[in-house]
């Protein structure tokens, strides 16, 4: 659906009915800050559109028709190349291999043509990005040196080892630094930013020189999962996924693999195609409440529809009415729900928190969670329940877009684990 601001500007534009016009869609890259000391360039990437006169194969923009596109995203599976000119002195030729683009908890390696003067990187969603210099790396070996890999910031979000170790009748819980350890120092098999930072610290030997970390798998007896308690609306007999649908873009051992399998098996969501799930595709507000509604058993909706943008017959109609009746959402205004807006991390944990009955919790240490914000209590609860650990040790990134993989993982961690 077209944005109201965009349509209003087009309607107000003084155009000649005898001329031919087109709509140009483009990305506006705005520098927001540069710390020469920390070597961080902050950028805001905003999807825009404008009216342009088309004549003799050339587009001439019509002044005053520029407007943001709030729901713009790249087609599923596609990425957009963005080129950024770097400030003088940001990097040397020797630094180029250590330049990354940070988006939320993701570190994106630039394209091969990167230089100290400019970089090009791939993006599929649009918000704040940071170009950073990060020379951290750590070499790890597994099971006494049988297999050794070097981990860098670009590996964050991936696997520590592919595949995760297995042991008959036991559950893999993570990695330890000694063979006889009974508890994991690095939980799970996904390299989070927090785990990577801890590994780098643990690998510092004499005079700060890096040594190789020897990692050993830790297993716990039995394959069941514990139930941390919570709302009575949580399933009382959680089950692990069995005979799941397999997708080519859901690798074994990814942080969201079990969650996707569970969500598909329970009918909470399906793939984008028979063979793809699109884990990194943005999730809308309509999709989020629909996932939650299905996880709750698709209860019959009650009450009147207060929203002019939620049409009877829409796939999310019952889900939205149910969410309103349960106090999970009040919409974005008294008369709008804005179903096609991308749901943020703050909104996602808030929906889950309200579904759980809004239990009290405290103790998050995130610097970007404002005291008194509508989502502060939800973030406290989500951390306490193990639903999320944030995007780093000190940040939650409340305004960052939530993707399909994150949504089903949050649900899975609350409903099952």
Secondary structure, DSSP 8 states (H G I E B T S, - for coil): ---HHHHHHHHHS---TTS-EEEEEEEEEEEEEEETTTTEEEEEEEEEEEEEEEETTEEEE-TT--EE-TT----TT--EEEEEE--TTS--GGGGGGEEEEETTEEEE--TT--SSEEEEEESS-SEEEEEE---EEEEEETTTTEEEEEEGGGTTSBSSSS----TTEEEEEEESSTT-SS-SEESSB--HHHHHHHHHHTB-GGG-B--EEEEEEEEESS--------TTS-SS-----S----TTS-TT-TTHHHHHHHHHTTS---SSSS---TTSB-BHHHHHHHHHHHTT-----S----TTS-TT-TTHHHHHHHHHTTS---SSSS---TTSB-BHHHHHHHHHHHTT---------TTS-TT-TTHHHHHHHHHTTS---SSSS---TTSB-BHHHHHHHHHHHHT-
